[in-house]
């Protein structure tokens, strides 16, 4: 998924931000171990973009966020620990905490220097503020002289 710069055309930049990627479950949405990547929600308001990554079972220390040349990369390298006790084995094991990487190209309106993130209740929340100059200005009356 990537944010792409567009002039004031319909649909909005937000619509184009995720066009085609949101419902595309091709091979790029699977990790190298063929497990699905964490689902992502992205919201936009006049002040910021909000990214939510569904990643239950992780700790905040399991994540790595990196911004490089306006590309935000979210990754994790969680290792699966053997939780079996003596005389115990898994008949079926569906919990999957594998490594993953998701990358998003930020638009020119994003302020990469002020990105903030927190992890709570299985959701990694990332706030990407917009630059002041890119925020919509309210209409104003101009005096005619």
C-alpha positions in Angstrom: 0.0 0.0 0.0 1.2 3.4 -0.7 0.1 7.0 -0.4 0.5 8.7 -3.8 0.5 12.4 -4.4 -2.4 13.6 -6.5 -3.7 17.1 -7.2 -7.2 18.0 -6.1 -9.0 15.3 -8.1 -11.8 13.0 -7.1 -11.6 10.5 -5.5 -9.7 11.9 -2.6 -6.1 11.2 -1.8 -7.4 9.0 1.1 -9.3 6.8 -1.4 -6.3 6.5 -3.7 -4.0 5.8 -0.7 -5.5 2.3 -0.4 -6.9 1.8 -3.8 -6.6 -1.9 -4.8 -4.5 -2.9 -1.8 -7.1 -3.0 0.9 -9.0 -6.0 -0.5 -6.1 -7.6 -2.5 -5.3 -10.9 -0.8 -2.6 -11.9 -3.3 0.7 -13.5 -2.3 2.1 -10.2 -1.0 -0.3 -10.4 2.0 1.3 -13.6 3.2 4.6 -14.0 5.0 7.4 -16.3 3.8 5.9 -19.0 6.1 2.5 -18.7 4.2 0.7 -17.2 7.2 -1.3 -14.1 6.7 0.1 -10.7 7.5 -1.5 -8.6 10.3 -4.6 -6.7 9.1 -4.3 -2.9 8.8 -6.8 -0.1 9.1 -5.8 3.4 8.0 -7.9 6.4 8.8 -7.5 10.1 7.8 -8.7 13.3 9.4 -7.7 16.9 8.8 -4.8 16.6 11.3 -3.3 13.2 10.8 -3.3 9.7 9.4 -4.0 6.8 11.9 -2.7 3.3 11.2 -3.9 0.4 13.2 -2.2 -3.0 13.0 -4.0 -6.0 14.4 -1.3 -8.1 16.1 -2.6 -9.9 19.1 -0.1 -12.0 21.1 2.8 -9.6 20.6 4.6 -7.3 23.0 5.5 -3.7 22.1 9.2 -4.8 22.1 8.4 -7.2 19.3 7.8 -4.4 16.8 10.2 -2.4 14.8 9.1 0.9 13.1 11.4 2.5 10.6 11.0 5.6 8.4 13.4 5.7 5.5 12.9 8.0 2.5 9.2 8.5 3.3 8.6 4.8 3.5 7.2 3.7 6.9 8.1 0.0 7.6 6.4 -2.0 10.3 8.0 -5.3 11.1 8.3 -7.9 13.8 10.5 -10.9 14.3 8.7 -12.8 17.0 9.9 -16.3 17.7 7.5 -19.0 18.6 8.4 -20.6 21.9 7.7 -24.3 22.6 5.1 -24.1 25.3 4.6 -27.9 25.8 5.1 -29.5 29.1 6.3 -33.0 29.9 4.0 -35.7 28.3 2.2 -33.0 26.3 2.1 -32.3 22.6 -0.1 -30.3 20.2 -2.8 -32.1 18.4 -3.6 -29.0 16.5 -1.7 -25.7 16.5 -3.2 -22.6 14.9 -1.6 -19.8 16.9 0.9 -18.2 14.5 3.3 -15.5 15.6 5.6 -15.3 12.7 7.8 -12.5 11.4 6.2 -10.0 9.1 7.0 -6.7 7.3 4.5 -4.1 6.0 5.6 -0.9 4.2 3.7 2.3 3.4 4.8 5.2 1.3 3.9 8.4 3.1 2.4 11.3 1.2 4.0 14.7 1.0 1.5 16.0 3.5 2.7 13.6 6.3 5.1 14.9 8.9 7.5 12.0 9.4 9.4 13.7 12.2 6.4 13.5 14.5 5.2 9.9 14.1 4.0 8.4 17.3 3.1 4.8 18.1 1.7 2.7 21.0 0.7 -1.0 21.4 -2.3 -1.9 23.6 -4.8 -4.8 23.6 -3.4 -6.4 20.5 -3.5 -3.3 18.4 -0.4 -1.3 17.3 -1.6 2.3 16.8 0.5 4.7 14.7 -0.3 8.4 14.4 1.2 10.2 11.5 0.5 14.0 11.8 0.1 16.1 8.8 2.3 19.1 8.1 0.7 22.4 9.1 1.0 23.8 5.6 -0.9 20.8 4.2 -3.9 21.1 6.5 -7.0 22.6 5.0 -7.5 26.3 5.8 -11.0 27.6 6.6 -12.6 29.9 4.0 -12.2 33.6 4.7 -13.6 36.8 3.3 -11.3 39.0 1.3 -11.8 42.7 1.4 -12.0 44.4 -2.0 -10.2 47.7 -2.0 
